[in-house]
Amino acid sequence: MSITTVLSVDGMSCGHCERTVSAGLSALPGVTEVTADAPTGRVTVASAQPLDEALLRSAVGEAGFTFVGRS
């Protein structure tokens, strides 16, 4: 069973940004897929278990972007 979490992320403006935030989130334990969309600022994360918001916030911040919240 997969859990889908949709995030709002500020600061993405191109494909490179999408790949950078996707790589950071993909490194989190349990994450199976990440899809980022720069124009909308939405990042969809599929995981095997619920993800802690602090870990999501940290991964997005370390990638150089601002975690706005869950959508």
C-alpha positions in Angstrom: 0.0 0.0 0.0 1.3 3.4 -0.9 0.6 6.7 0.8 0.5 9.9 -1.3 1.5 13.2 0.3 1.2 16.4 -1.7 3.5 19.3 -0.6 3.6 23.0 -1.5 7.2 24.1 -2.1 8.3 27.6 -2.9 11.3 28.6 -5.0 11.2 26.0 -7.8 11.4 27.6 -11.2 12.8 25.0 -13.6 13.5 21.3 -14.3 16.7 21.4 -12.4 14.8 22.7 -9.4 12.3 19.8 -9.8 15.2 17.3 -9.9 17.0 18.8 -6.9 13.9 18.7 -4.6 12.9 15.3 -5.9 16.4 13.9 -5.1 16.3 15.3 -1.6 12.9 13.8 -0.9 13.7 10.5 -2.6 16.5 10.0 0.0 14.0 9.8 2.9 13.3 6.3 4.3 10.2 4.8 2.8 9.8 7.1 -0.1 9.1 5.2 -3.3 8.4 8.0 -5.9 8.6 11.8 -6.1 7.1 14.0 -8.7 7.8 17.8 -8.6 6.0 20.4 -10.7 7.8 23.8 -10.7 5.0 25.9 -12.2 2.5 24.9 -9.6 5.0 24.5 -6.7 3.5 21.1 -6.0 5.5 18.0 -5.1 3.8 14.6 -4.8 5.5 12.1 -2.6 4.6 8.4 -2.6 5.8 6.4 0.4 5.3 3.0 2.1 4.5 4.7 5.4 3.4 8.1 6.7 6.1 10.7 6.5 7.1 13.0 9.4 6.5 16.7 8.5 9.8 17.7 10.1 11.7 15.3 7.8 9.9 16.6 4.8 10.6 20.2 5.8 14.3 19.4 6.4 14.7 17.6 3.1 13.1 20.5 1.1 15.2 23.1 3.0 18.4 21.2 2.5 17.6 21.1 -1.2 17.5 24.9 -1.1 13.7 25.4 -1.2 11.0 26.5 1.2 8.5 24.0 2.5 5.1 25.8 2.6 3.0 22.9 3.9 1.0 19.9 2.9 -1.7 20.5 0.3 
